[in-house]
Amino acid sequence: MTLNGNFTVNATVTTVNPIKTVNNSNPVVGEVIEYNLTVNNTGSVVISDNVTLVDSLPDGLVYAGDYSVVGGKVVKFAQSGNKLIWVVSDIAPGSSMIITVKVKVVRDGSWTNNLTLNGNFTVNATVTTVNPIKTVNNSNPVVGEVIEYNLTVEIILVVLLFLIMLLWLIHCLMVLFMLVIIVLLVVRLLSSRNLVIS
């Protein structure tokens, strides 16, 4: 802003956008998964003031004791119960800071955990556990005998069933398409014979 043509005041804006993603949305109980907590500086100046990130873990997830950082600077980290708290700064304009935090799945269920930025902006990510099924081909083996264990996951069976149904549907459509082509060819052949006869 310019006043009387000789005094100028500039205003800069800092805009911070958090994003939260997970590397595995269908883990098995006991598995360690990774959340990426991303802070984007979409403004025009460096974020030099401290920004507070609070990651609230639900009952089915616990902190696995490890996190890593790319970009920016962690001023302070603390754990308070199920909350993981980072105070961060020094995020350049147009760049991002990514905190990768490891958590362990300890209970079955669908778990949503929230990431809150400066107490007023929240994003979340959800994981839903899957139940493995383990079977054996011989429950009464003798010493020295080789047995086979089959370990499957219910979600894989659902996906396979969906794919089989999809392939069956495609097959039916192809058969129907071929029948229509044959009928059209027969009709065309009969019409051309009628023209020749008349």
N, C-alpha and C positions, 0 to 999 in steps of 0.2 A: 504494500500500500504506500502511495506517495502523498505527502502533505505539502501543499504550496510549491510543488515542483522541485523541492530540494531535501526532503527528509523521507527516507524509505524504511519501512518495517517489513520484514519477511516472516512468514509463519510456516513452520514445517509440521508435517503430520506423521505420526508413527502408527502403523496399523499392524496388529498381530493376529494371525489366524492359526489356531491349533487344529491338528489332525491326528487321529488315533487309528492305527491299524494293527492287526494281529497276523502272525505268520501261519497259524493253524486254527481254523475256526471249529474243527471237530476233533479235539484231542481225546486221548484215552486217559483215564485216571492214573496219576503217577507220572505223566509226561510233563516235561518242562517246555513251555511255549514262550514266544517273544512278542512283546508289544512294542511298536514304534510310536513314540510320542513326538510329533513334529510341530515345531513352532516356526511359522513363516513370517518374515518381516516383509510385508508388501508396501511399506511406507517408503519415505524418501530419506530417512536419517537412520543412523545406527541406534539400536535399542540399547541405551546405556543405563537406563533405570532398571532396577531389579524387577523381573517378572516371576511370579510364583505359580508353579504347576503343582496341583495336588491330584495324585492318581489314587482313587479309592477302590481297593480290591474287595470283591464280594466274598462271602463265606467259603465258596468252593475253590478259591485261588489264594496262594500264599507267595510272598516275595521269596525268590530263590537265592537272594544274596548277591546279585550281580547286575550291573548295568554298564553301558558304554555310551559315549557321547561323540557326535560328529558335528562340528561347527559350534559357534557360541562359546559361552563359558559358564560352568556351574559354580556359583558363588557358595552355595550351601546345599547339602542333602541331609534329610532326616527321615526316619521311619517312626510313625506314631500309630501303634496298633495296626489296623489294616490300611492306613494311609501312607503313601510314599510322597514326600514333599521335596521338590527341587526349587531353588531360587536361582534364576539364570539371568545372564545379560550378554552384552557385546555381540548382538546378532546384526550383521551388516544389512543394509537395504537390498532387497531383492534376493536375499539368501535365506537359508533355513538352518535350524538347529534340530538334530534328531537324537533323541534319547532312546536307546534300545534297552528295555528292562526285561529280565527273565523272571517268570513266575511259574509256580508248579501247580498243577491241577490236583486237588486233594479229595474232591467229592464229585459224584455224578450230578448232572443237572445242566441247566442253561444259565450261564453267568454273564451278567453285563457289568462292566466296570467303567466308571466315569472319570474323565480327565477334566479338571476345572482349572481355568486360567484366571489368575487374579481375583478369584472368588465369584466371578459373575458370568463366565462363558464356559459352557460344558459341552464336550463331545464324548461319545462312548463307543465301545466295541463289545461284541457278544461272542462267547464261545459256547458250544453245546457239546457235551461229552458223548462219546459213542461206546457201546459195550462190546468188547471182544467176546467171541465164542470159541472155545477150545474143545476139540474132540480128539479121540485116539482110536486107531483102527483095531487095537487089541487091548482090552482092559485086563487080561490075565496072561501076560507073556511069561516065557520061561527064560532062565538066565542065558544070556548070549544072543537072544532073539532081537532082531531089529524091528522096532515099531514106528509108526508114523503118527505125528500130531498134526492136526489141521487147525490153524488159527485164522478165523475169519472175523470180519467186522460187519455188524448188521447193516450199516449204511452202504457198504459195498454191494451187499446182496440186493438192496433196494435199487441202486444204480444199475446193476446188471439186469434186473428184472425190467426196468424202464427201457434199457437199450434193446433187450430182446423184443419187447412189445413194439418199439419203434421200428425195428427191422422187419417184424411181421407186418406192420402196417404198410411200410414201403413195398414189401413183396406183394401184398394184396393190391396196392395201387398199380404196380407194374403189370400184374396179371389182368386187372381191369382195363388198363390202357391197351394191352395187346389184344384183348377181346374186342374192344371198340374198333381198333385198326382192322382186325379180321372181318368184322361185320361190315365196315365201310368198303373194304375191298370186294367182298362178296356182292354187296348191293351195286357197286360200280360195275362189276363183271356182268351181273345179270342185266343191268340197264343197257350195257353196250351190246349184249347178245340180242336183246329185244330190238334195238335199233337196226342191227344187221338183218334180223329176220324180216322186219317190216320194210 
